[in-house]
Amino acid sequence: MIKKVLIANRGEIAVRIVRACAEMGIRSVAIYTEPDRYALHVKRADEAYSLGEDPLKGYLDPNRIVNLALETGCDAIHPGYGFLSENAKFARLCEEQGVTFIGPKASVISGMGDKTQARDSMRAAGVPITPGSDGNLADVDEALELAEQIGYPIMIKATSGGGGRGIRRCDTPQELQQQYPRVISEATKAFGSAEVFMEKCIVNPRHIEVQILADSQGNVIHLYERDCSIQRRNQKLIEIAPSPQLTPEQRQYIGGLAVKAAQAVDYENAGTVEFLLSGNEVYFMEMNTRVQVEHTITEQITGVDIVREQLRIASGLPLSYRQQDISYRGFALQFRINAEDPKNDFLPSFGRISHYYAPGGPGVRVDTAIYTGYEIPPYYDSMCLKLVVWALTWDEVVARGKRALDDMRLHGIKTTANYYQQILSHPDFERAVFDTSFVPSHPELMEYSEKRHPSEMALAIAAAIAAHTGW
């Protein structure tokens, strides 16, 4: 069994891993750069080590992280998500230095990170993929010729892309000519590769992903699906488990496809297979070779601790569950509470948190690394907490989401919380009728006024009276 884990990450996912280690009697080691000196993951881990002044360089230095793991007696590294979590060179370096990488093998990360190679693997395994190029595009002329064959709209995508970046939709040949060099440029800057490929654009699909677990003995199971259709500019906002829009037959079929996909590439550890669903047509989109931000809602409906299973699998142990042991109960929603101003085109709103009060009550979970007085640094992702709610029925979970969002107090910065209130109150969402076009097709959701709690309003009035009277 693993004895000591270096967590090659920061923020709420690092805190989540620290907690899992503590429950399993595993020592945890945190790393941090200077802006994170007072971060919660640093305070909670058994040990913590500085990586220097630069806010990003240390988190992205594979050699330094692996050397630190060896120096501190760690036998494993958990990469979390983001940063180096899907970096095949990092996983390979761990393998070479005898440090267990808590994730799939480097060859799998590399194969699934190359989107054209991933499509080829799925095609060979009998998993349906969207029509598109057989490999990378040579130039814009080839792109124009292929687009005419498969029909517009099409998507130009970075081969090494991820996280919603390096993707452009083109509805006409003119748009394709304009967007092609832009995707090349964005892909080169973001991923260090100018390779791009083409896919048929599935208009207004549902975005469905399946959580899988696989051990070193060849056992693979799925933990049902999540619906990630509520998104803005390919960035997920609200995630749902299970999807309220699937039939039992669709659920069984998609879960089986995810298991087949994992078996096809000899997958090991936790991962997610993402699909687009249009009517009854299902298309493979990509495989994420790491723990997902939204793993929380799968845990809520199945009772499976996914991070615990990651640690067990990496220790060489078999899965704790068989497929027939897995069932789900109720519905769960996850809200990514981002430090952004929805009324100002979602611009980041970093700064000091003057007051934070976490929501609670039945069926409410918060994964975060913030606290009152914490200064949100401007160098990282804008997500400051994940609010998760669970209930037995769809109507109940929507109502609980509204209540929990209203309970939360997060002052000093702008957040997306009130924006999510508007989504939950929309009749289509309340009826569980939505797809990936939901946010862009409802611009009126932006036109809300800041809600104030009665107690806050009373304090504001009292302060105004005091200032006016000199009291």
DRENZA-266588 format. One line per field, with one value per residue: residue in one letter; x, y, z of N, C-alpha, C in turn. Coordinates in steps of 0.05 Angstrom, whole numbers. Each point is the difference from the previous one (the first is absolute). Example, Ala and Ser with C-alpha at 12.3 -4.5 7.8 and 13.67 -1.06 7.14 Angstrom:
2
type a,s
nu 264,-7
nv -114,21
nw 156,-14
cau -18,16
cav 24,24
caw 0,1
cu 18,-15
cv 24,22
cw 0,14
This chain:
471
type m,i,k,k,v,l,i,a,n,r,g,e,i,a,v,r,i,v,r,a,c,a,e,m,g,i,r,s,v,a,i,y,t,e,p,d,r,y,a,l,h,v,k,r,a,d,e,a,y,s,l,g,e,d,p,l,k,g,y,l,d,p,n,r,i,v,n,l,a,l,e,t,g,c,d,a,i,h,p,g,y,g,f,l,s,e,n,a,k,f,a,r,l,c,e,e,q,g,v,t,f,i,g,p,k,a,s,v,i,s,g,m,g,d,k,t,q,a,r,d,s,m,r,a,a,g,v,p,i,t,p,g,s,d,g,n,l,a,d,v,d,e,a,l,e,l,a,e,q,i,g,y,p,i,m,i,k,a,t,s,g,g,g,g,r,g,i,r,r,c,d,t,p,q,e,l,q,q,q,y,p,r,v,i,s,e,a,t,k,a,f,g,s,a,e,v,f,m,e,k,c,i,v,n,p,r,h,i,e,v,q,i,l,a,d,s,q,g,n,v,i,h,l,y,e,r,d,c,s,i,q,r,r,n,q,k,l,i,e,i,a,p,s,p,q,l,t,p,e,q,r,q,y,i,g,g,l,a,v,k,a,a,q,a,v,d,y,e,n,a,g,t,v,e,f,l,l,s,g,n,e,v,y,f,m,e,m,n,t,r,v,q,v,e,h,t,i,t,e,q,i,t,g,v,d,i,v,r,e,q,l,r,i,a,s,g,l,p,l,s,y,r,q,q,d,i,s,y,r,g,f,a,l,q,f,r,i,n,a,e,d,p,k,n,d,f,l,p,s,f,g,r,i,s,h,y,y,a,p,g,g,p,g,v,r,v,d,t,a,i,y,t,g,y,e,i,p,p,y,y,d,s,m,c,l,k,l,v,v,w,a,l,t,w,d,e,v,v,a,r,g,k,r,a,l,d,d,m,r,l,h,g,i,k,t,t,a,n,y,y,q,q,i,l,s,h,p,d,f,e,r,a,v,f,d,t,s,f,v,p,s,h,p,e,l,m,e,y,s,e,k,r,h,p,s,e,m,a,l,a,i,a,a,a,i,a,a,h,t,g,w
nu 17,-9,23,10,-17,14,-13,2,-12,-21,-10,-26,11,19,-19,-14,23,6,-25,1,23,-10,-22,20,7,-3,26,-6,10,-2,-4,16,-10,14,-15,8,18,-22,3,-26,8,12,-21,-14,19,10,8,16,5,16,-11,1,10,9,-23,11,24,-2,-26,16,16,-2,24,-7,-24,9,20,-19,-15,22,5,-26,9,-10,-18,-15,-10,-17,-6,-22,-10,2,15,13,-26,1,23,2,14,-18,-20,13,5,-25,-8,15,-11,-18,-13,-19,-8,-15,-1,-9,8,25,2,-16,13,22,-10,-11,24,8,-16,18,20,-12,-6,25,7,-17,8,25,-8,-10,13,-25,11,3,-14,22,22,14,12,24,-10,5,-23,-5,15,15,1,3,17,11,0,6,17,8,2,-7,3,25,17,16,15,12,19,15,-23,-14,-19,-10,27,7,-24,-6,-25,-4,-16,21,6,-14,-18,-1,0,-19,-14,6,11,-24,-12,14,-5,-26,0,15,-14,-23,6,12,-24,8,-1,-17,-25,-17,-22,-20,-12,-3,-21,5,21,-4,13,5,9,17,-3,25,3,26,3,22,-22,-6,-7,-22,-7,-25,0,-11,-19,12,-19,16,-26,-3,7,21,0,-13,-7,3,-26,-20,7,-11,-7,-12,2,-15,16,13,-6,-12,-11,-3,-8,-13,-9,-3,-10,-12,-6,-5,-11,-13,-4,-5,-15,-8,5,-9,-22,13,-14,-5,-21,-3,-21,6,-27,-8,-23,-8,-23,0,13,20,17,22,7,4,24,-9,26,-20,2,-26,-2,-17,21,-4,-13,19,18,-15,-2,26,10,11,20,-1,7,-16,-18,6,0,-22,-10,10,-12,-13,-18,-16,-18,-11,-7,-21,-4,-6,23,3,-11,-20,0,-23,2,21,4,18,4,12,5,0,25,-25,-1,-22,-3,25,-15,-7,6,25,-6,26,8,-3,-4,-18,-17,3,-24,8,-15,-22,-5,-23,16,16,17,21,11,19,15,-23,4,-14,6,-7,23,-20,21,10,16,-22,-12,-22,-1,-17,-21,-5,-24,-4,-22,-13,-18,-22,-12,-7,-26,6,15,-19,-20,14,5,-25,-8,17,-7,-25,6,14,21,5,13,3,-13,0,-23,-1,-1,-4,20,11,-6,8,22,3,-5,15,-23,17,16,-20,-5,26,-4,23,16,20,-24,-4,25,11,-20,11,5,-26,14,12,-26,16,-14,20,-4,-15,13,-24,15,10,-25,-8,22,-6,-26,6,17,-20,-18,17,5,-27,-5,21,-20
nv -24,20,11,13,21,7,22,-6,15,15,18,0,-6,18,17,-5,1,22,7,-8,12,21,-5,-2,19,15,4,26,7,25,11,22,19,21,4,-26,17,15,-16,-9,-7,22,11,-13,1,-24,4,21,2,22,10,20,22,-11,13,-3,10,3,7,12,-5,-18,8,25,-4,-15,18,18,-14,-4,26,2,-20,14,-18,23,7,17,0,-11,25,5,22,-19,1,12,3,-11,21,13,-13,4,25,1,-12,17,17,-18,22,-10,0,15,-18,3,-20,7,-25,-5,15,-9,-25,4,11,-18,20,2,-5,16,16,-3,3,21,9,-7,12,13,20,8,11,26,4,-5,14,-15,22,10,24,-2,11,26,-5,-17,19,17,-17,-6,26,3,-20,8,24,25,8,9,-16,21,-21,10,-13,18,9,17,-4,-8,-2,17,12,-3,10,-13,19,12,-3,23,-10,-21,16,13,-21,-11,23,8,-23,1,26,-3,-20,15,21,-13,-14,20,-2,1,-24,-1,-6,-14,10,-16,23,-13,10,16,-14,-22,11,-26,-2,-20,-3,-6,-25,-2,-26,-7,-11,23,7,4,21,6,26,-7,16,21,18,8,-1,7,13,15,3,-23,18,-22,4,-16,-19,-20,-14,-20,-4,21,1,-19,-18,-20,-3,26,0,-22,10,25,-10,-17,21,13,-22,-2,26,-3,-22,15,17,-22,13,17,-2,25,1,16,-13,19,4,2,9,-9,4,-21,19,-17,20,-15,15,-9,-7,6,0,8,8,1,25,-12,-13,23,6,-12,11,22,-7,-7,19,1,-3,17,19,-10,-4,25,5,-14,10,24,-10,-4,12,-20,5,18,4,-16,-3,-24,9,12,17,15,21,9,26,8,25,8,20,8,7,15,9,3,21,-14,22,-9,-15,-6,25,-9,-9,1,-8,16,-24,19,-17,-24,-7,-25,-7,-8,-18,-15,-19,14,2,9,0,9,21,13,24,10,20,-21,4,2,-15,18,-18,-8,-23,11,-27,9,-12,-25,9,-21,-6,-15,-13,-11,23,3,1,-21,-11,8,-8,-23,-1,8,-18,-19,7,1,-24,-4,8,14,16,22,-19,2,-13,-24,2,26,-2,-17,19,16,-15,-4,26,-6,4,5,13,13,0,6,23,-10,15,-3,4,-12,3,-6,-18,5,20,-4,-23,16,4,-5,5,12,-25,12,-13,-5,-18,-6,0,-14,-15,-1,-3,-18,-10,2,-10,-19,-3,1,-15,-13,-19
nw 0,-15,7,-22,-2,-21,7,-25,18,-2,17,-8,-23,6,10,-22,-13,14,-3,-25,-2,14,-14,-18,18,-21,3,3,-24,8,-23,0,-15,-2,-22,2,10,-1,-21,-2,-24,2,11,-18,-18,2,-25,-2,-26,2,-22,17,-10,-22,-5,-24,-2,26,-5,-18,21,-19,-9,5,-10,-20,-4,3,-15,-15,1,-2,-15,-20,2,0,-23,11,-26,11,-6,-26,-3,14,7,-23,14,-23,-5,14,-11,-23,8,10,-22,-13,17,-7,-8,16,-25,14,-20,-25,-15,-3,-9,21,18,-11,-1,25,6,-17,-7,-20,16,17,-21,-8,26,1,-23,7,22,-21,11,-3,-21,4,-22,-13,4,-17,-4,3,-1,-26,-9,-4,-21,14,19,-20,-11,24,6,-25,6,25,-12,-3,25,2,13,3,6,21,-12,12,-9,14,18,-24,0,-19,2,-26,1,-23,-8,-9,-26,-1,18,-15,-21,13,8,-23,-10,8,-8,-22,0,6,-17,-16,7,-1,-22,-12,-13,-26,9,-20,7,-15,11,-7,-2,23,-13,21,5,13,20,-6,25,-2,26,-4,10,0,6,12,10,-13,25,-14,14,-4,7,-23,-8,-12,4,-20,-7,26,-22,3,-26,0,18,15,5,-9,17,-13,21,-12,-26,4,-21,13,-19,14,-24,-3,25,-5,-23,9,22,-16,-14,23,9,-23,3,26,-6,-20,20,12,4,17,22,10,-15,-20,-10,-18,0,-25,9,-24,12,-16,-14,5,6,-2,22,25,8,24,-1,16,26,-2,-7,-17,9,12,-22,-12,17,-4,-25,0,16,-24,16,-20,16,18,-19,-7,26,2,-23,6,22,-23,15,2,-18,15,-25,-4,-26,8,12,-25,15,-8,15,-10,4,-13,10,-18,16,-22,25,-22,4,-10,-17,3,14,1,-16,25,2,4,25,-3,23,21,12,1,-11,12,-8,7,-21,12,18,0,-8,16,-20,12,-24,17,-6,-1,12,20,-15,-14,-11,-18,-6,-17,9,13,-1,-11,-2,17,-9,8,-7,16,-13,18,-15,10,-5,-26,5,16,-19,-18,16,5,-27,-4,19,-9,-25,9,11,-22,16,-22,18,-14,-13,-26,0,-9,27,-2,-17,17,17,-19,-4,26,-2,-20,-12,-20,16,10,-27,5,-13,-7,-15,-16,-12,24,8,-23,2,24,-17,3,2,-18,-5,19,22,12,8,18,18,12,12,-25,-9,22,-3,-26,6,19,-18,-18,18,8,-26,-4,22,-9,2
cau -17,14,5,3,-8,4,-23,11,-22,-7,-28,-19,6,22,-12,-15,19,10,-20,-1,25,-3,-18,12,25,22,11,-3,20,-9,19,-12,17,-3,-28,-16,13,-21,-23,-10,12,26,-6,-12,18,19,25,-3,26,-2,12,11,-16,-17,-26,-8,23,4,-21,2,27,-1,25,2,-20,8,23,-10,-13,21,15,-17,-8,-26,0,-20,-8,-27,1,-25,-8,15,29,14,-16,-2,26,11,28,1,-6,22,22,-6,5,29,13,-11,-21,-26,-17,-28,-14,6,28,8,-8,-29,-4,10,-18,-25,4,0,-28,-3,6,-22,-21,8,-2,-28,-11,8,-14,-28,-13,-7,13,-12,14,21,25,12,23,3,-3,25,-2,-28,-12,-10,-23,-23,-9,-13,-24,-20,-9,-16,-21,1,23,21,16,29,9,29,4,10,-16,-15,-10,-16,17,8,-23,-15,-21,-1,-26,3,28,13,7,22,25,7,5,21,25,-4,2,29,14,-8,10,29,5,-11,8,27,-2,-17,-17,-29,-16,-28,-23,-26,-11,-26,-13,-16,-2,4,28,-2,26,-2,22,9,22,13,23,22,-7,-17,-28,-9,-28,-9,-16,-22,7,-5,-9,16,-10,-1,27,4,24,12,8,-23,-9,-15,1,-23,2,4,-15,-29,-10,5,-17,16,14,22,19,14,16,23,18,14,19,23,16,13,21,22,13,14,26,12,-1,3,-6,-25,-1,-27,-5,-20,-16,-21,-25,-18,-22,9,27,20,26,23,12,28,4,16,16,5,-25,-14,-10,-27,-2,-15,-28,-1,3,-24,-22,7,13,28,21,17,28,9,4,24,23,0,8,28,15,-1,-23,-23,-22,-16,-27,-6,-21,-26,-2,-4,-27,-1,-24,-5,13,19,8,24,3,27,-2,24,5,-4,-22,-18,-11,22,10,14,28,9,-4,17,3,-2,-27,-5,-17,-9,-17,-7,-27,-1,-26,-1,6,17,29,17,29,12,25,-1,-9,-1,26,17,4,0,21,-9,16,-10,-28,-17,-19,7,-12,-20,-23,-13,-25,-12,-27,-12,-14,10,-12,12,28,0,-7,22,21,-7,3,28,13,-10,13,28,9,28,2,26,4,-24,-1,-20,-22,-27,-5,-10,-28,-17,-3,-17,-27,-10,-19,11,18,-18,-12,22,1,22,23,23,-7,-17,11,0,-26,-15,16,-15,9,20,-13,-11,10,12,-18,12,-14,-12,19,20,-13,-3,26,7,-16,11,26,-5,-11,22,18,-13,-4,25,-1
cav 24,26,11,29,11,28,10,19,17,21,6,-18,-29,-9,-5,-25,-22,-1,-13,-29,-12,-1,-21,-25,-3,7,27,17,21,22,19,26,23,22,10,-20,-6,-2,-15,-20,-27,2,-2,-26,-22,-7,15,19,10,22,-4,26,25,0,-12,-23,-16,-24,-20,-11,-10,-28,-10,10,-13,-28,0,7,-24,-19,11,-1,-28,-7,-22,5,27,4,25,15,6,24,-1,-22,-24,-15,4,-27,1,-1,-27,-17,6,-15,-28,-4,5,-18,13,-7,22,-7,5,-20,0,22,-6,5,29,10,-8,13,29,5,-4,-16,-27,-9,-7,-25,-22,-5,-11,-28,-14,-1,22,20,26,19,1,21,-7,-25,8,29,14,10,29,10,-11,-26,5,9,-23,-19,12,-3,-28,-8,20,20,12,-17,10,-3,-5,-5,-29,-3,19,-8,22,19,18,-10,-11,21,-9,14,-5,6,-1,25,-2,-20,13,20,-12,-21,9,7,-24,-7,18,-6,-26,3,15,-14,-28,-5,-16,13,-21,2,-19,9,-17,10,13,-10,25,-1,-27,-2,-8,-21,-13,-24,-5,-28,-8,-25,-7,-13,-28,-1,5,26,6,28,10,15,23,28,17,24,17,28,10,26,0,-26,-3,-10,17,-16,-28,-15,-30,-8,18,-4,-1,-26,-23,-22,-13,17,-1,-26,0,18,-12,-22,12,10,-23,-10,19,-3,-26,1,12,-11,22,-6,21,14,15,8,-1,21,-5,18,-15,15,-20,-26,-4,5,3,4,26,-2,-14,15,-20,12,5,23,20,-7,-27,2,-7,-29,-11,4,-18,-28,-6,-9,20,-4,5,-24,-22,7,-7,-29,-11,6,-18,-27,-15,-2,18,-7,-5,-11,16,-6,13,28,11,28,8,29,18,19,22,14,28,11,28,13,29,14,18,-6,24,13,-20,-20,7,-10,19,-10,18,-11,-7,14,-17,-25,-18,-23,-10,-27,-13,-26,-3,22,-4,21,-5,26,6,28,6,28,13,-11,16,-16,10,3,-16,-27,-3,17,-14,2,-23,-17,-5,-24,-6,-26,-5,-24,5,23,24,6,9,27,18,1,17,29,7,0,24,23,-2,6,28,3,29,10,-5,-7,-29,-10,-12,11,-8,-27,2,6,-25,-19,10,0,-22,-23,-15,-12,-24,-17,0,18,-12,18,27,13,26,21,7,14,23,14,-9,19,25,-3,19,-13,-5,4,-13,21,8,17,26,14,10,22,23,9,13,25,18,7,18,25,13,2,-19
caw 0,-1,27,1,-26,-7,-16,-20,-7,20,1,12,-6,18,26,-3,1,27,17,-7,11,29,7,-6,14,-19,4,-24,-3,-17,-12,-4,-7,20,4,14,26,21,-11,18,-4,14,28,6,-5,21,-5,-22,-9,-19,-26,-9,-3,-24,7,-17,-9,17,-4,-27,-3,6,13,27,16,4,18,27,9,8,23,23,6,-11,-19,-20,-6,-10,-15,1,-28,-9,2,-14,3,-25,-13,-3,8,29,8,-8,19,25,-5,-2,26,20,16,-11,-10,6,-25,-20,-10,-17,-28,-3,1,-26,-21,2,-3,-29,-6,-23,9,17,-18,-13,19,5,-25,-1,22,-5,13,-21,0,-19,-26,-1,-13,10,16,1,-25,-11,-5,-2,-24,7,18,-16,-16,17,11,-21,-1,24,4,21,13,9,22,-2,27,5,5,27,16,23,16,-16,-15,-26,-13,-13,-18,-25,-14,-29,-9,8,28,3,-8,21,26,-1,11,28,16,-1,18,28,7,4,25,23,3,-12,-24,-20,-13,4,-15,-5,6,-5,24,8,9,25,12,29,7,20,6,18,18,0,17,-11,17,-14,-5,-24,6,-7,6,-2,22,-13,-17,8,-22,2,-22,8,-3,-14,-16,5,28,16,22,18,-8,11,-1,-28,-18,2,-28,-13,6,10,-22,-7,22,-1,-24,3,20,-13,-19,16,9,-24,-7,19,-5,-25,3,25,19,29,19,-5,-25,-10,-29,-7,-24,-9,-5,-17,-4,9,-10,20,-12,18,-3,10,25,19,14,26,15,-10,19,9,11,25,-3,-3,27,15,-8,1,25,-5,4,-24,6,15,-19,-14,17,2,-26,-3,18,-11,10,-19,5,24,-9,-26,-13,12,26,-4,-6,6,15,0,-19,12,-16,9,-10,1,9,-10,6,-25,0,-23,-11,-15,-18,16,6,26,22,21,23,27,9,25,17,-13,16,-17,4,12,0,-13,-29,-10,3,-11,-3,-4,14,8,27,5,1,-21,-24,-24,-18,-27,-18,-4,-8,16,18,28,15,-13,17,-9,14,-7,10,-12,-25,-15,11,27,-2,-10,22,19,-12,4,28,7,-12,16,26,-1,1,-10,-5,-7,-29,-16,-6,-18,15,-8,-28,1,10,-23,-15,14,0,-28,-4,-14,18,20,-13,-9,-30,-7,-14,2,-9,20,9,-21,-10,21,9,21,26,9,8,27,19,23,23,26,22,17,21,-13,-6,26,8,-18,9,26,-4,-13,21,18,-13,-4,25,15,23
cu 18,2,0,-4,8,-23,10,-22,-5,-30,-17,6,23,-11,-16,18,12,-20,-2,24,-3,-18,12,27,25,9,-2,21,-11,23,-14,20,-8,-28,-18,11,-21,-24,-7,13,28,-4,-9,18,19,26,-6,27,-4,14,9,-20,-19,-26,-6,23,3,-20,3,28,1,24,2,-20,7,24,-8,-14,20,14,-17,-11,-28,2,-21,-5,-28,-1,-26,-10,13,30,12,-16,-2,25,14,30,3,-6,23,24,-5,6,31,14,-12,-20,-26,-16,-29,-17,8,30,5,-9,-30,-6,8,-20,-27,2,2,-27,-5,7,-22,-24,5,-4,-30,-13,6,-14,-30,-16,-6,14,-14,15,21,25,11,25,2,-2,27,0,-29,-14,-12,-25,-24,-12,-16,-27,-23,-11,-19,-22,4,-24,21,15,30,10,30,3,8,-17,-14,-11,-16,16,8,-23,-15,-21,0,-25,2,30,15,9,24,27,10,9,24,26,-2,3,29,15,-6,11,30,6,-8,12,27,-1,-20,-18,-29,-14,-28,-20,-25,-11,-28,-15,-17,-3,-2,28,-2,27,-5,25,7,22,11,25,21,-5,-19,-30,-7,-30,-7,-17,-22,10,-5,-8,14,-8,-1,28,1,27,17,11,-25,-6,-15,1,-21,6,-24,-15,-30,-13,4,-21,18,16,24,22,17,19,24,20,16,21,25,18,15,24,24,15,16,28,14,1,3,-4,-27,2,-28,0,-23,-13,-17,-24,-19,-23,9,28,20,27,21,12,30,0,18,15,8,-26,-12,-8,-27,-2,-18,-29,-3,3,-26,-22,7,12,28,19,20,29,12,6,25,25,2,10,30,18,0,-23,-23,-22,-16,-28,0,-22,-27,-4,-8,-29,0,-27,-2,15,20,7,26,1,29,-2,26,1,-1,-25,-18,-10,21,14,17,30,8,-2,17,3,-3,-29,-4,-18,-9,-15,-9,-29,2,-28,1,8,17,29,15,29,13,26,0,-9,-1,28,19,1,1,20,-9,14,-12,-29,-18,-19,9,-14,-19,-22,-16,-25,-11,-28,-11,-12,12,-11,13,29,2,-7,22,23,-6,4,29,15,-8,13,28,5,29,3,29,7,-27,1,-23,-25,-27,-8,-12,-29,-19,-4,-19,-30,-12,-19,12,18,-17,-13,21,1,22,21,23,-6,-15,10,1,-27,-18,16,-15,9,21,-13,-13,10,12,-20,15,-17,-11,19,21,-12,-3,26,8,-15,10,26,-4,-11,23,19,-12,-2,26,1,21
cv 25,11,30,11,29,9,22,18,20,2,-23,-29,-10,-5,-26,-25,-3,-15,-30,-14,-3,-23,-28,-4,5,28,16,22,20,15,26,20,24,10,-19,-6,-4,-15,-23,-27,0,-4,-29,-24,-6,15,19,12,21,-7,27,22,-1,-15,-26,-20,-26,-21,-14,-12,-30,-10,9,-15,-29,-1,6,-25,-20,10,-2,-27,-7,-24,3,30,0,27,16,4,27,-4,-23,-26,-17,4,-28,0,-1,-28,-19,4,-14,-29,-6,3,-18,12,-7,25,-9,9,-22,1,23,-5,5,30,12,-7,14,30,8,-7,-17,-29,-12,-8,-27,-24,-7,-13,-30,-16,-2,21,22,27,18,-1,23,-10,-26,6,31,12,11,30,7,-11,-28,3,8,-22,-20,11,-2,-28,-6,20,18,-2,-22,13,-5,-2,-5,-30,-5,16,-13,24,20,19,-13,-12,24,-13,16,-8,3,-3,25,0,-20,12,20,-14,-20,11,9,-24,-9,17,-7,-27,1,13,-16,-28,-7,-17,14,-20,4,-21,11,-20,13,13,-11,23,-5,-28,2,-10,-19,-13,-23,-3,-30,-3,-26,-6,-15,-29,-3,4,29,3,29,7,18,27,26,16,27,20,30,11,25,0,-25,-4,-8,19,-16,-29,-16,-30,-12,20,-5,-4,-27,-20,-21,-14,16,0,-25,-1,17,-10,-22,10,10,-22,-12,18,-3,-26,1,12,-9,22,-10,25,13,16,6,-1,18,-6,24,-17,18,-19,-26,-6,8,1,4,27,-1,-16,18,-19,10,0,26,20,-9,-28,0,-10,-30,-13,3,-20,-29,-8,-10,23,-4,5,-23,-23,5,-9,-30,-13,5,-18,-29,-17,-2,20,-10,-9,-15,17,-5,12,29,7,29,7,31,15,18,21,11,28,8,29,13,29,16,18,-5,25,15,-21,-21,6,-10,22,-9,21,-14,-6,12,-16,-24,-17,-22,-9,-28,-12,-26,1,22,-6,23,-9,26,2,29,2,30,12,-11,18,-18,11,1,-19,-27,1,16,-14,1,-20,-15,-5,-23,-5,-27,-1,-24,5,25,26,8,9,28,20,2,16,29,8,2,24,25,0,11,30,1,29,8,-3,-5,-30,-6,-11,9,-8,-29,-1,5,-25,-19,8,0,-24,-25,-16,-15,-25,-19,-3,20,-16,21,28,16,27,20,7,14,24,16,-8,20,24,-4,23,-14,-3,6,-13,22,10,19,28,16,12,24,25,12,15,28,21,9,20,28,16,4,-19,-21
cw 0,29,1,-28,-2,-18,-18,-10,23,3,11,-7,17,28,-1,3,27,18,-5,12,30,8,-4,14,-17,6,-26,1,-20,-12,-5,-11,18,2,16,28,22,-9,18,-4,13,30,8,-4,23,-3,-24,-8,-22,-26,-11,-4,-24,4,-15,-5,17,-4,-27,-5,8,15,29,19,6,19,29,12,11,25,26,7,-9,-20,-22,-4,-11,-15,1,-28,-7,4,-15,0,-25,-17,-1,8,31,10,-6,18,26,-3,0,27,23,18,-14,-9,4,-23,-19,-9,-19,-29,-5,0,-27,-22,1,-2,-29,-10,-25,6,16,-18,-14,18,5,-25,-1,21,-5,15,-21,4,-20,-27,0,-14,12,17,1,-28,-10,-3,-3,-25,5,18,-16,-16,17,11,-21,0,23,6,23,19,8,23,-7,29,2,7,28,20,24,15,-15,-17,-27,-16,-14,-18,-25,-15,-30,-8,8,29,4,-8,21,25,0,12,30,18,0,20,29,9,5,26,24,5,-13,-25,-19,-14,6,-17,-2,9,-10,25,5,13,24,11,30,4,23,4,20,16,0,21,-11,17,-17,-6,-24,5,-7,6,-6,24,-10,-11,15,-24,4,-22,7,0,-16,-14,6,28,17,23,22,-10,16,-1,14,-18,3,-27,-13,8,13,-21,-9,21,0,-24,3,21,-12,-20,15,9,-24,-8,18,-4,-25,2,25,22,28,16,-8,-26,-8,-30,-7,-27,-7,-7,-15,-7,13,-10,21,-14,21,-6,9,26,18,19,28,15,-11,22,12,10,25,-3,-5,27,15,-7,3,27,-3,4,-23,6,17,-19,-17,15,3,-26,-4,18,-10,10,-21,8,24,-9,-27,-12,12,28,-2,-6,7,13,-1,-22,15,-21,11,-13,3,7,-7,9,-26,3,-24,-13,-16,-17,14,4,27,21,24,22,26,7,28,19,-17,20,-18,5,12,-1,-14,-30,-11,6,-13,-1,-7,14,10,29,3,4,-22,-24,-24,-19,-29,-20,-8,-10,19,19,29,18,-18,20,-12,17,-10,11,-15,-27,-14,12,27,-3,-11,23,20,-10,4,29,8,-11,16,28,0,1,-8,-9,-5,-29,-13,-6,-19,14,-8,-28,0,12,-23,-17,13,-1,-28,-4,-14,18,21,-11,-10,-30,-8,-16,1,-10,21,7,-23,-10,20,11,22,28,12,13,28,17,24,23,26,22,18,22,-10,-5,25,9,-17,8,26,-4,-13,20,19,-13,-2,27,16,23,-4
